[in-house]
Amino acid sequence: LASVAGWLAAGRYWLALLGSVPGLEHPVLAPAFGAAGLAWFGLLAGWGTLRREPVLGAFLIATLGATLLIAYGRFTLGVPQIAPRYFVQSALFWATLPVIALRAPGAPARFWRLALPVTLGAAAFSVVASARYGPVAEQFFRQRLETIRYYDKWLTLAGAPHPIYPDSAAADRILQAAERRGIFRLQARSSPPIARRLPVAERAMHYYLDEQELGDRRLHIRGWMLPPEDLRGDYRPYLVLGAGEREFVFRGRRQRRPDVAAAHDRPDAVNSGFIFVIRRLELPPTELKISLQWRSERGGVFTRTDHRVDNQPNFAAISLNKIHPNLREPARQIFLGVLP
């Protein structure tokens, strides 16, 4: 805010934030709706309506203050980019304004005559906004998860397919400083381990591993599996890593794969994708055989694959250096079972 351009950019961001919901995040319509809403608020205040509605009036003022603080901290000199999590402030603002206006003194019949069309209009707008923002929000969420997994694998945002900060080097320094101070660690959600593999039928099924990356801290496996049975319902993917007679079982997360559904002409295959993120410390430092399993209440299928993963590279170095820095090298080796 050291220049006139900065003040103008902050004001534009504030108006765009206020009007982001009715303006559907349009670069022109959103600030226009924000200005219109602010003018409406001024009229209500001038007519004394806010004094007759102390609770809703205070709530509306708090919403305006919150959006103003957000604009102060988030504005840029470019076109406003409103994060989806801030849309709730705009929704609260535009939900409160008509309620205050409708509760102005007047006959009860007049209130209901106005409330009914407003309610129907709000319902119609909700449907339109959901259709408009649903795919955008889903894409935003998936891109953020991909970026988190990228950082979890390589411990840098340089080269990330969907960067969350313009300067990747500065982002790396911020994340590393936050981790060193124990404030925050950007990491992918781990796949929970399962005590043992439940017995199911062992037979072949279609599958493919799109990604098998051994990061510094975690093992990332992504792909799809397509058993003969219908995948609709409570299907869950599992990964089984074998080391001799021992098995390490992990429950993964499903991922939408419309490409697989189209290739196999099976609409249910849209949920055939899976993602596993496994902490390397939960696995022994040896080569592990990869098997896949899907389960549901109706049964399941278990398939052994030809894929292997070697958990030995840098295992001792990345193990307990940060968790137990007071342990000397021989003690860490004994603890981990990696004595030479």
KEVO-974633 format. One record per residue (C-alpha): residue number from 1; residue in three letters; x negated, y negated, z. Coordinates in Angstrom, 3 decimals. Layout:
<atom k="NUM" r="ala" X="X" Y="Y" Z="Z"/>
...
//
This chain:
<atom k="1" r="leu" X="0.000" Y="0.000" Z="0.000"/>
<atom k="2" r="ala" X="-2.931" Y="-2.312" Z="-0.596"/>
<atom k="3" r="ser" X="-1.457" Y="-3.743" Z="-3.798"/>
<atom k="4" r="val" X="1.841" Y="-4.819" Z="-5.304"/>
<atom k="5" r="ala" X="1.756" Y="-1.732" Z="-7.532"/>
<atom k="6" r="gly" X="1.514" Y="0.447" Z="-4.420"/>
<atom k="7" r="trp" X="4.543" Y="-1.213" Z="-2.811"/>
<atom k="8" r="leu" X="6.544" Y="-0.821" Z="-6.022"/>
<atom k="9" r="ala" X="5.531" Y="2.840" Z="-6.325"/>
<atom k="10" r="ala" X="6.516" Y="3.536" Z="-2.711"/>
<atom k="11" r="gly" X="9.875" Y="1.812" Z="-3.228"/>
<atom k="12" r="arg" X="10.525" Y="3.758" Z="-6.408"/>
<atom k="13" r="tyr" X="9.654" Y="7.012" Z="-4.674"/>
<atom k="14" r="trp" X="12.036" Y="6.147" Z="-1.822"/>
<atom k="15" r="leu" X="14.908" Y="5.421" Z="-4.207"/>
<atom k="16" r="ala" X="14.144" Y="8.564" Z="-6.240"/>
<atom k="17" r="leu" X="14.137" Y="10.586" Z="-3.021"/>
<atom k="18" r="leu" X="17.482" Y="9.153" Z="-1.906"/>
<atom k="19" r="gly" X="19.060" Y="9.837" Z="-5.307"/>
<atom k="20" r="ser" X="17.329" Y="13.136" Z="-6.086"/>
<atom k="21" r="val" X="20.420" Y="15.289" Z="-5.463"/>
<atom k="22" r="pro" X="23.108" Y="13.337" Z="-7.380"/>
<atom k="23" r="gly" X="20.516" Y="12.309" Z="-9.997"/>
<atom k="24" r="leu" X="19.398" Y="15.931" Z="-10.470"/>
<atom k="25" r="glu" X="15.763" Y="14.775" Z="-10.115"/>
<atom k="26" r="his" X="16.013" Y="12.770" Z="-13.344"/>
<atom k="27" r="pro" X="13.189" Y="10.183" Z="-13.529"/>
<atom k="28" r="val" X="15.680" Y="7.384" Z="-14.315"/>
<atom k="29" r="leu" X="18.964" Y="8.575" Z="-12.821"/>
<atom k="30" r="ala" X="17.525" Y="9.551" Z="-9.429"/>
<atom k="31" r="pro" X="16.178" Y="6.037" Z="-8.578"/>
<atom k="32" r="ala" X="19.412" Y="4.526" Z="-9.945"/>
<atom k="33" r="phe" X="21.526" Y="6.716" Z="-7.674"/>
<atom k="34" r="gly" X="19.209" Y="5.875" Z="-4.799"/>
<atom k="35" r="ala" X="19.715" Y="2.146" Z="-5.382"/>
<atom k="36" r="ala" X="23.485" Y="2.662" Z="-5.667"/>
<atom k="37" r="gly" X="23.559" Y="4.640" Z="-2.416"/>
<atom k="38" r="leu" X="21.527" Y="1.971" Z="-0.661"/>
<atom k="39" r="ala" X="23.954" Y="-0.704" Z="-1.924"/>
<atom k="40" r="trp" X="26.892" Y="1.386" Z="-0.716"/>
<atom k="41" r="phe" X="25.238" Y="1.648" Z="2.688"/>
<atom k="42" r="gly" X="24.840" Y="-2.138" Z="2.755"/>
<atom k="43" r="leu" X="28.526" Y="-2.647" Z="1.967"/>
<atom k="44" r="leu" X="29.577" Y="-0.278" Z="4.753"/>
<atom k="45" r="ala" X="27.324" Y="-2.085" Z="7.176"/>
<atom k="46" r="gly" X="28.649" Y="-5.485" Z="6.066"/>
<atom k="47" r="trp" X="32.277" Y="-4.401" Z="6.499"/>
<atom k="48" r="gly" X="31.600" Y="-3.242" Z="10.048"/>
<atom k="49" r="thr" X="32.343" Y="0.397" Z="9.187"/>
<atom k="50" r="leu" X="29.118" Y="1.638" Z="10.774"/>
<atom k="51" r="arg" X="30.058" Y="0.053" Z="14.106"/>
<atom k="52" r="arg" X="33.293" Y="2.052" Z="14.125"/>
<atom k="53" r="glu" X="31.332" Y="5.260" Z="13.390"/>
<atom k="54" r="pro" X="28.415" Y="5.148" Z="15.852"/>
<atom k="55" r="val" X="27.480" Y="8.825" Z="15.513"/>
<atom k="56" r="leu" X="27.627" Y="9.093" Z="11.731"/>
<atom k="57" r="gly" X="26.168" Y="5.617" Z="11.368"/>
<atom k="58" r="ala" X="23.187" Y="6.490" Z="13.553"/>
<atom k="59" r="phe" X="22.749" Y="9.745" Z="11.621"/>
<atom k="60" r="leu" X="22.752" Y="7.840" Z="8.334"/>
<atom k="61" r="ile" X="20.190" Y="5.329" Z="9.608"/>
<atom k="62" r="ala" X="17.993" Y="8.199" Z="10.841"/>
<atom k="63" r="thr" X="18.167" Y="9.806" Z="7.391"/>
<atom k="64" r="leu" X="17.151" Y="6.544" Z="5.741"/>
<atom k="65" r="gly" X="14.242" Y="6.219" Z="8.162"/>
<atom k="66" r="ala" X="13.123" Y="9.786" Z="7.523"/>
<atom k="67" r="thr" X="13.138" Y="9.309" Z="3.749"/>
<atom k="68" r="leu" X="11.251" Y="6.041" Z="4.147"/>
<atom k="69" r="leu" X="8.517" Y="7.794" Z="6.131"/>
<atom k="70" r="ile" X="8.351" Y="10.576" Z="3.541"/>
<atom k="71" r="ala" X="8.011" Y="7.992" Z="0.767"/>
<atom k="72" r="tyr" X="5.220" Y="6.255" Z="2.669"/>
<atom k="73" r="gly" X="3.255" Y="9.487" Z="2.997"/>
<atom k="74" r="arg" X="3.985" Y="11.085" Z="-0.377"/>
<atom k="75" r="phe" X="4.298" Y="8.356" Z="-3.021"/>
<atom k="76" r="thr" X="1.996" Y="8.227" Z="-6.043"/>
<atom k="77" r="leu" X="1.509" Y="5.610" Z="-8.745"/>
<atom k="78" r="gly" X="2.829" Y="8.042" Z="-11.348"/>
<atom k="79" r="val" X="6.317" Y="9.394" Z="-11.948"/>
<atom k="80" r="pro" X="7.824" Y="10.498" Z="-8.594"/>
<atom k="81" r="gln" X="7.566" Y="14.243" Z="-8.011"/>
<atom k="82" r="ile" X="10.031" Y="15.180" Z="-5.269"/>
<atom k="83" r="ala" X="9.307" Y="18.464" Z="-3.490"/>
<atom k="84" r="pro" X="12.421" Y="20.657" Z="-3.178"/>
<atom k="85" r="arg" X="12.201" Y="20.683" Z="0.619"/>
<atom k="86" r="tyr" X="12.984" Y="16.953" Z="0.635"/>
<atom k="87" r="phe" X="16.243" Y="17.374" Z="-1.271"/>
<atom k="88" r="val" X="17.965" Y="18.112" Z="2.029"/>
<atom k="89" r="gln" X="17.451" Y="14.485" Z="3.069"/>
<atom k="90" r="ser" X="19.178" Y="13.248" Z="-0.082"/>
<atom k="91" r="ala" X="21.982" Y="15.787" Z="0.417"/>
<atom k="92" r="leu" X="22.536" Y="14.585" Z="3.997"/>
<atom k="93" r="phe" X="22.557" Y="10.962" Z="2.871"/>
<atom k="94" r="trp" X="25.149" Y="11.519" Z="0.153"/>
<atom k="95" r="ala" X="27.273" Y="13.791" Z="2.330"/>
<atom k="96" r="thr" X="27.458" Y="11.214" Z="5.119"/>
<atom k="97" r="leu" X="28.252" Y="8.158" Z="2.989"/>
<atom k="98" r="pro" X="31.655" Y="9.319" Z="1.665"/>
<atom k="99" r="val" X="32.662" Y="10.729" Z="5.054"/>
<atom k="100" r="ile" X="32.109" Y="7.331" Z="6.673"/>
<atom k="101" r="ala" X="33.980" Y="5.625" Z="3.861"/>
<atom k="102" r="leu" X="36.926" Y="8.007" Z="4.058"/>
<atom k="103" r="arg" X="37.217" Y="7.585" Z="7.808"/>
<atom k="104" r="ala" X="37.810" Y="3.851" Z="7.436"/>
<atom k="105" r="pro" X="41.059" Y="2.583" Z="9.058"/>
<atom k="106" r="gly" X="44.131" Y="3.467" Z="7.015"/>
<atom k="107" r="ala" X="47.148" Y="5.714" Z="6.855"/>
<atom k="108" r="pro" X="46.498" Y="9.466" Z="7.283"/>
<atom k="109" r="ala" X="48.115" Y="10.116" Z="3.908"/>
<atom k="110" r="arg" X="45.596" Y="7.815" Z="2.264"/>
<atom k="111" r="phe" X="42.771" Y="9.724" Z="3.909"/>
<atom k="112" r="trp" X="43.944" Y="13.063" Z="2.523"/>
<atom k="113" r="arg" X="44.613" Y="11.617" Z="-0.920"/>
<atom k="114" r="leu" X="40.991" Y="10.502" Z="-1.039"/>
<atom k="115" r="ala" X="39.502" Y="13.492" Z="0.760"/>
<atom k="116" r="leu" X="40.955" Y="16.090" Z="-1.620"/>
<atom k="117" r="pro" X="39.413" Y="14.749" Z="-4.864"/>
<atom k="118" r="val" X="36.136" Y="14.047" Z="-3.083"/>
<atom k="119" r="thr" X="36.036" Y="17.631" Z="-1.792"/>
<atom k="120" r="leu" X="36.814" Y="19.051" Z="-5.231"/>
<atom k="121" r="gly" X="34.213" Y="16.804" Z="-6.815"/>
<atom k="122" r="ala" X="31.601" Y="17.824" Z="-4.239"/>
<atom k="123" r="ala" X="32.371" Y="21.502" Z="-4.864"/>
<atom k="124" r="ala" X="32.011" Y="21.053" Z="-8.620"/>
<atom k="125" r="phe" X="28.776" Y="19.144" Z="-8.134"/>
<atom k="126" r="ser" X="27.461" Y="21.904" Z="-5.870"/>
<atom k="127" r="val" X="28.011" Y="24.469" Z="-8.618"/>
<atom k="128" r="val" X="26.279" Y="22.271" Z="-11.205"/>
<atom k="129" r="ala" X="23.379" Y="21.483" Z="-8.875"/>
<atom k="130" r="ser" X="22.910" Y="25.172" Z="-8.002"/>
<atom k="131" r="ala" X="22.810" Y="26.088" Z="-11.688"/>
<atom k="132" r="arg" X="20.339" Y="23.263" Z="-12.319"/>
<atom k="133" r="tyr" X="18.045" Y="23.751" Z="-9.319"/>
<atom k="134" r="gly" X="18.281" Y="27.504" Z="-8.780"/>
<atom k="135" r="pro" X="15.819" Y="28.567" Z="-11.513"/>
<atom k="136" r="val" X="13.544" Y="25.607" Z="-10.755"/>
<atom k="137" r="ala" X="13.392" Y="26.450" Z="-7.054"/>
<atom k="138" r="glu" X="12.756" Y="30.122" Z="-7.779"/>
<atom k="139" r="gln" X="9.949" Y="29.270" Z="-10.214"/>
<atom k="140" r="phe" X="8.430" Y="26.828" Z="-7.730"/>
<atom k="141" r="phe" X="8.515" Y="29.454" Z="-4.989"/>
<atom k="142" r="arg" X="6.939" Y="32.149" Z="-7.163"/>
<atom k="143" r="gln" X="4.197" Y="29.828" Z="-8.386"/>
<atom k="144" r="arg" X="3.312" Y="28.919" Z="-4.811"/>
<atom k="145" r="leu" X="3.103" Y="32.605" Z="-3.880"/>
<atom k="146" r="glu" X="0.819" Y="33.256" Z="-6.862"/>
<atom k="147" r="thr" X="-1.437" Y="30.377" Z="-5.802"/>
<atom k="148" r="ile" X="-1.590" Y="31.670" Z="-2.225"/>
<atom k="149" r="arg" X="-2.523" Y="35.143" Z="-3.452"/>
<atom k="150" r="tyr" X="-5.175" Y="33.602" Z="-5.724"/>
<atom k="151" r="tyr" X="-6.768" Y="31.778" Z="-2.803"/>
<atom k="152" r="asp" X="-6.483" Y="34.876" Z="-0.634"/>
<atom k="153" r="lys" X="-8.496" Y="36.839" Z="-3.217"/>
<atom k="154" r="trp" X="-11.186" Y="34.322" Z="-4.147"/>
<atom k="155" r="leu" X="-11.156" Y="31.845" Z="-1.200"/>
<atom k="156" r="thr" X="-11.009" Y="28.936" Z="-3.636"/>
<atom k="157" r="leu" X="-8.326" Y="27.105" Z="-5.601"/>
<atom k="158" r="ala" X="-10.663" Y="26.431" Z="-8.527"/>
<atom k="159" r="gly" X="-9.103" Y="28.015" Z="-11.598"/>
<atom k="160" r="ala" X="-5.767" Y="28.717" Z="-9.897"/>
<atom k="161" r="pro" X="-2.984" Y="29.115" Z="-12.501"/>
<atom k="162" r="his" X="-0.645" Y="26.816" Z="-10.549"/>
<atom k="163" r="pro" X="-2.776" Y="24.397" Z="-8.470"/>
<atom k="164" r="ile" X="-1.101" Y="22.877" Z="-5.427"/>
<atom k="165" r="tyr" X="-3.507" Y="19.929" Z="-5.264"/>
<atom k="166" r="pro" X="-5.095" Y="17.929" Z="-8.115"/>
<atom k="167" r="asp" X="-8.663" Y="18.186" Z="-6.751"/>
<atom k="168" r="ser" X="-9.416" Y="21.863" Z="-6.119"/>
<atom k="169" r="ala" X="-12.779" Y="21.110" Z="-4.465"/>
<atom k="170" r="ala" X="-11.141" Y="18.731" Z="-1.978"/>
<atom k="171" r="ala" X="-8.373" Y="21.276" Z="-1.358"/>
<atom k="172" r="asp" X="-10.986" Y="23.950" Z="-0.614"/>
<atom k="173" r="arg" X="-12.738" Y="21.677" Z="1.884"/>
<atom k="174" r="ile" X="-9.444" Y="20.877" Z="3.621"/>
<atom k="175" r="leu" X="-8.429" Y="24.535" Z="3.868"/>
<atom k="176" r="gln" X="-11.866" Y="25.631" Z="5.085"/>
<atom k="177" r="ala" X="-11.981" Y="22.885" Z="7.721"/>
<atom k="178" r="ala" X="-8.488" Y="23.801" Z="8.921"/>
<atom k="179" r="glu" X="-9.507" Y="27.459" Z="9.210"/>
<atom k="180" r="arg" X="-12.743" Y="26.670" Z="11.073"/>
<atom k="181" r="arg" X="-10.829" Y="24.577" Z="13.612"/>
<atom k="182" r="gly" X="-8.163" Y="27.230" Z="14.074"/>
<atom k="183" r="ile" X="-5.390" Y="24.987" Z="12.728"/>
<atom k="184" r="phe" X="-4.201" Y="26.885" Z="9.689"/>
<atom k="185" r="arg" X="-5.239" Y="29.687" Z="7.358"/>
<atom k="186" r="leu" X="-3.835" Y="29.985" Z="3.851"/>
<atom k="187" r="gln" X="-3.359" Y="33.668" Z="3.255"/>
<atom k="188" r="ala" X="-0.948" Y="35.995" Z="1.543"/>
<atom k="189" r="arg" X="1.560" Y="37.921" Z="3.597"/>
<atom k="190" r="ser" X="0.152" Y="41.366" Z="4.382"/>
<atom k="191" r="ser" X="1.917" Y="44.602" Z="3.564"/>
<atom k="192" r="pro" X="2.841" Y="46.257" Z="6.875"/>
<atom k="193" r="pro" X="1.298" Y="49.668" Z="7.554"/>
<atom k="194" r="ile" X="3.551" Y="52.661" Z="8.060"/>
<atom k="195" r="ala" X="2.704" Y="55.389" Z="10.562"/>
<atom k="196" r="arg" X="3.091" Y="58.235" Z="8.079"/>
<atom k="197" r="arg" X="4.444" Y="59.062" Z="4.655"/>
<atom k="198" r="leu" X="7.915" Y="60.525" Z="4.710"/>
<atom k="199" r="pro" X="8.202" Y="63.698" Z="2.638"/>
<atom k="200" r="val" X="9.938" Y="63.141" Z="-0.696"/>
<atom k="201" r="ala" X="9.910" Y="64.934" Z="-4.032"/>
<atom k="202" r="glu" X="6.556" Y="64.740" Z="-5.803"/>
<atom k="203" r="arg" X="6.954" Y="64.292" Z="-9.546"/>
<atom k="204" r="ala" X="5.803" Y="62.062" Z="-12.379"/>
<atom k="205" r="met" X="7.294" Y="58.657" Z="-13.046"/>
<atom k="206" r="his" X="6.438" Y="55.702" Z="-15.248"/>
<atom k="207" r="tyr" X="4.159" Y="53.158" Z="-13.596"/>
<atom k="208" r="tyr" X="1.489" Y="50.601" Z="-14.381"/>
<atom k="209" r="leu" X="-0.999" Y="48.640" Z="-12.282"/>
<atom k="210" r="asp" X="-1.296" Y="45.113" Z="-13.659"/>
<atom k="211" r="glu" X="-3.739" Y="44.049" Z="-10.994"/>
<atom k="212" r="gln" X="-6.149" Y="45.792" Z="-8.644"/>
<atom k="213" r="glu" X="-8.457" Y="43.268" Z="-6.983"/>
<atom k="214" r="leu" X="-10.702" Y="43.851" Z="-3.994"/>
<atom k="215" r="gly" X="-11.081" Y="40.437" Z="-2.372"/>
<atom k="216" r="asp" X="-13.332" Y="39.401" Z="0.478"/>
<atom k="217" r="arg" X="-10.612" Y="40.070" Z="3.045"/>
<atom k="218" r="arg" X="-7.799" Y="41.961" Z="1.349"/>
<atom k="219" r="leu" X="-6.925" Y="44.416" Z="-1.343"/>
<atom k="220" r="his" X="-4.368" Y="43.139" Z="-3.873"/>
<atom k="221" r="ile" X="-2.413" Y="45.586" Z="-6.021"/>
<atom k="222" r="arg" X="0.401" Y="44.509" Z="-8.329"/>
<atom k="223" r="gly" X="2.349" Y="46.449" Z="-10.947"/>
<atom k="224" r="trp" X="5.588" Y="48.323" Z="-11.478"/>
<atom k="225" r="met" X="6.992" Y="51.821" Z="-11.030"/>
<atom k="226" r="leu" X="10.055" Y="53.243" Z="-12.723"/>
<atom k="227" r="pro" X="11.484" Y="56.506" Z="-11.371"/>
<atom k="228" r="pro" X="14.285" Y="58.321" Z="-13.189"/>
<atom k="229" r="glu" X="16.786" Y="57.295" Z="-10.512"/>
<atom k="230" r="asp" X="18.652" Y="53.996" Z="-10.533"/>
<atom k="231" r="leu" X="16.676" Y="51.263" Z="-8.762"/>
<atom k="232" r="arg" X="19.694" Y="49.239" Z="-7.697"/>
<atom k="233" r="gly" X="20.318" Y="48.926" Z="-3.985"/>
<atom k="234" r="asp" X="17.927" Y="49.494" Z="-1.120"/>
<atom k="235" r="tyr" X="14.876" Y="50.642" Z="-3.110"/>
<atom k="236" r="arg" X="11.517" Y="49.992" Z="-1.424"/>
<atom k="237" r="pro" X="7.994" Y="50.472" Z="-2.862"/>
<atom k="238" r="tyr" X="5.223" Y="52.129" Z="-0.864"/>
<atom k="239" r="leu" X="1.502" Y="52.508" Z="-1.495"/>
<atom k="240" r="val" X="-0.349" Y="55.578" Z="-0.261"/>
<atom k="241" r="leu" X="-4.160" Y="55.428" Z="-0.093"/>
<atom k="242" r="gly" X="-5.818" Y="58.774" Z="0.463"/>
<atom k="243" r="ala" X="-9.251" Y="59.437" Z="1.956"/>
<atom k="244" r="gly" X="-9.765" Y="63.186" Z="2.268"/>
<atom k="245" r="glu" X="-6.992" Y="64.534" Z="4.474"/>
<atom k="246" r="arg" X="-6.043" Y="61.104" Z="5.785"/>
<atom k="247" r="glu" X="-3.373" Y="58.912" Z="4.265"/>
<atom k="248" r="phe" X="-2.804" Y="55.202" Z="4.771"/>
<atom k="249" r="val" X="0.723" Y="54.098" Z="3.901"/>
<atom k="250" r="phe" X="1.879" Y="50.506" Z="3.345"/>
<atom k="251" r="arg" X="5.259" Y="49.020" Z="2.504"/>
<atom k="252" r="gly" X="5.169" Y="46.493" Z="-0.316"/>
<atom k="253" r="arg" X="7.442" Y="43.785" Z="-1.635"/>
<atom k="254" r="arg" X="9.564" Y="44.036" Z="-4.723"/>
<atom k="255" r="gln" X="8.971" Y="41.741" Z="-7.666"/>
<atom k="256" r="arg" X="11.303" Y="40.927" Z="-10.542"/>
<atom k="257" r="arg" X="10.116" Y="42.399" Z="-13.852"/>
<atom k="258" r="pro" X="12.527" Y="41.494" Z="-16.656"/>
<atom k="259" r="asp" X="9.829" Y="42.501" Z="-19.152"/>
<atom k="260" r="val" X="9.921" Y="46.089" Z="-17.885"/>
<atom k="261" r="ala" X="13.721" Y="46.121" Z="-17.998"/>
<atom k="262" r="ala" X="13.664" Y="44.943" Z="-21.615"/>
<atom k="263" r="ala" X="10.922" Y="47.364" Z="-22.690"/>
<atom k="264" r="his" X="12.675" Y="50.420" Z="-21.184"/>
<atom k="265" r="asp" X="16.231" Y="49.234" Z="-21.900"/>
<atom k="266" r="arg" X="17.167" Y="49.683" Z="-18.241"/>
<atom k="267" r="pro" X="18.830" Y="46.723" Z="-16.513"/>
<atom k="268" r="asp" X="18.050" Y="48.197" Z="-13.089"/>
<atom k="269" r="ala" X="14.310" Y="48.066" Z="-13.899"/>
<atom k="270" r="val" X="14.323" Y="44.317" Z="-13.353"/>
<atom k="271" r="asn" X="13.429" Y="45.122" Z="-9.713"/>
<atom k="272" r="ser" X="10.745" Y="47.678" Z="-10.558"/>
<atom k="273" r="gly" X="7.802" Y="45.391" Z="-9.776"/>
<atom k="274" r="phe" X="5.778" Y="45.598" Z="-6.575"/>
<atom k="275" r="ile" X="3.062" Y="43.686" Z="-4.752"/>
<atom k="276" r="phe" X="0.769" Y="45.045" Z="-2.041"/>
<atom k="277" r="val" X="-1.628" Y="42.900" Z="0.014"/>
<atom k="278" r="ile" X="-3.634" Y="45.028" Z="2.422"/>
<atom k="279" r="arg" X="-6.190" Y="43.953" Z="4.994"/>
<atom k="280" r="arg" X="-9.446" Y="45.739" Z="4.229"/>
<atom k="281" r="leu" X="-10.101" Y="46.289" Z="7.933"/>
<atom k="282" r="glu" X="-7.094" Y="48.620" Z="8.037"/>
<atom k="283" r="leu" X="-8.868" Y="50.968" Z="5.609"/>
<atom k="284" r="pro" X="-12.062" Y="52.998" Z="6.028"/>
<atom k="285" r="pro" X="-15.167" Y="51.949" Z="4.061"/>
<atom k="286" r="thr" X="-14.906" Y="54.643" Z="1.421"/>
<atom k="287" r="glu" X="-13.308" Y="55.417" Z="-1.929"/>
<atom k="288" r="leu" X="-9.543" Y="55.817" Z="-1.710"/>
<atom k="289" r="lys" X="-7.109" Y="57.531" Z="-4.057"/>
<atom k="290" r="ile" X="-4.046" Y="55.486" Z="-5.038"/>
<atom k="291" r="ser" X="-0.578" Y="57.041" Z="-4.972"/>
<atom k="292" r="leu" X="2.816" Y="55.386" Z="-5.371"/>
<atom k="293" r="gln" X="6.099" Y="56.123" Z="-3.697"/>
<atom k="294" r="trp" X="9.559" Y="54.632" Z="-3.856"/>
<atom k="295" r="arg" X="12.174" Y="55.351" Z="-1.247"/>
<atom k="296" r="ser" X="15.809" Y="54.624" Z="-0.605"/>
<atom k="297" r="glu" X="18.559" Y="56.086" Z="1.524"/>
<atom k="298" r="arg" X="19.328" Y="58.458" Z="-1.344"/>
<atom k="299" r="gly" X="15.812" Y="59.919" Z="-1.508"/>
<atom k="300" r="gly" X="12.587" Y="59.009" Z="-3.254"/>
<atom k="301" r="val" X="9.760" Y="59.938" Z="-5.589"/>
<atom k="302" r="phe" X="6.043" Y="60.342" Z="-4.851"/>
<atom k="303" r="thr" X="3.463" Y="60.162" Z="-7.655"/>
<atom k="304" r="arg" X="-0.304" Y="60.616" Z="-7.513"/>
<atom k="305" r="thr" X="-2.257" Y="58.419" Z="-9.909"/>
<atom k="306" r="asp" X="-5.757" Y="58.564" Z="-11.379"/>
<atom k="307" r="his" X="-6.663" Y="55.173" Z="-9.922"/>
<atom k="308" r="arg" X="-9.276" Y="54.705" Z="-7.210"/>
<atom k="309" r="val" X="-10.388" Y="51.785" Z="-5.078"/>
<atom k="310" r="asp" X="-13.766" Y="51.527" Z="-3.338"/>
<atom k="311" r="asn" X="-13.520" Y="49.693" Z="-0.016"/>
<atom k="312" r="gln" X="-17.272" Y="49.775" Z="0.673"/>
<atom k="313" r="pro" X="-18.592" Y="46.548" Z="-0.981"/>
<atom k="314" r="asn" X="-19.384" Y="43.908" Z="1.685"/>
<atom k="315" r="phe" X="-17.293" Y="45.794" Z="4.222"/>
<atom k="316" r="ala" X="-19.599" Y="45.193" Z="7.183"/>
<atom k="317" r="ala" X="-20.244" Y="41.571" Z="6.229"/>
<atom k="318" r="ile" X="-16.568" Y="40.577" Z="6.040"/>
<atom k="319" r="ser" X="-15.401" Y="42.678" Z="8.970"/>
<atom k="320" r="leu" X="-15.747" Y="41.102" Z="12.414"/>
<atom k="321" r="asn" X="-18.209" Y="38.273" Z="11.867"/>
<atom k="322" r="lys" X="-15.549" Y="35.645" Z="12.533"/>
<atom k="323" r="ile" X="-13.315" Y="37.635" Z="14.853"/>
<atom k="324" r="his" X="-16.108" Y="38.760" Z="17.194"/>
<atom k="325" r="pro" X="-19.069" Y="36.415" Z="16.550"/>
<atom k="326" r="asn" X="-20.623" Y="37.350" Z="19.898"/>
<atom k="327" r="leu" X="-21.276" Y="40.923" Z="18.760"/>
<atom k="328" r="arg" X="-24.714" Y="41.625" Z="17.344"/>
<atom k="329" r="glu" X="-25.169" Y="43.524" Z="14.095"/>
<atom k="330" r="pro" X="-25.621" Y="47.030" Z="15.623"/>
<atom k="331" r="ala" X="-22.549" Y="46.535" Z="17.814"/>
<atom k="332" r="arg" X="-20.484" Y="45.526" Z="14.795"/>
<atom k="333" r="gln" X="-21.719" Y="48.560" Z="12.898"/>
<atom k="334" r="ile" X="-20.754" Y="50.874" Z="15.760"/>
<atom k="335" r="phe" X="-17.369" Y="49.216" Z="16.094"/>
<atom k="336" r="leu" X="-16.652" Y="49.615" Z="12.384"/>
<atom k="337" r="gly" X="-18.296" Y="52.987" Z="11.913"/>
<atom k="338" r="val" X="-20.691" Y="51.764" Z="9.229"/>
<atom k="339" r="leu" X="-24.028" Y="52.586" Z="10.801"/>
<atom k="340" r="pro" X="-26.667" Y="53.250" Z="8.135"/>
//
